[in-house]
Amino acid sequence: MTQATRVWLEKNSYDPTNLDLQGSYANTALMKAAREGDATIVKELLEAGADGILKNPNDFSALDLAVTPKILKMIRSSPLK
């Protein structure tokens, strides 16, 4: 994981050692990055093992929150936990 992604995680109050922890609004870091359309962060989080099928209390996963076709494709092609 790059330093830029670590900084993004910390800036957004996520724990780089536990990528599947839910933060504000019960979203994981992957959910937030997908919703913001940040393909670079999404790619790195998936490569680091973030779970793309976890859901928040509104029953949305990162896949549901993805805002670009590129991000949808990345999440769909990642190994599901």
N, C-alpha and C positions, 0 to 999 in steps of 0.2 A: 504494500500500500504506500502510495506516495505521501510525502510530507504535506502536500496541498490538501489531500483528502483527510489526513489526520487533523489538520487545522480546521477544515470545514466541519468535521465531526465535533471537535471541541467547541468551536464557535456556536454550533447549534445544540450544545449540551448533550451530545451522544458519547457513549463510552466506546472508544476504539477497540477495547478488549472484549466487548459483548455487543456485537452489531445488531442483535435481535431484541435488545431492550427497547421498550416503547417509551418515548419521551413525551413532549408536549402534544396534546390532543391524542395521545395514545398511538402515535405513529412511530414506526421505526425509522432509522436513518434512510433506509432504502425507499420507504414510502415517501418521505420528504423529498429526496433527490428525484424520484420519479415524477412527483407532482410539480416540482420546479423545472423539470425538463433538463436536468444536468446529466447528460449522457456519460460524461467522463466519470463522475462520482458513482453513478449507477453501475457502470462497468467494473470499477474497482471494488465496490461493495459486493457485487455478485462473485467476483473472483476471490474475494476474501471469505466467502461462505455465507453471506447474508441470505436469509430465508425470504424468497419471493412470494410465498403463499400465506404468510402470517396475515391476520386481519385485525383491523382496529375495531373499536366498539360499534362503528357504523357499518361493519361488515365489508370494508374495503381493503383490498390487498394492494401491494405496490403495482401490480398489473392493472388493477382497476383505476389507480390514480395516475398512471403513466399518461403524459400529455403529448408525446410524439410517437410516430410509428417506429422510429429507431429504438426508442426505449422499450416499447411493447415487444419488439422482436428480441431484444437482449434478454428481457425477463422471461419470455416464453421459451427461449432456447437454453436457459440456464437449468442445471439439474435441480429438480424440486426436492425439498426435504420432506 
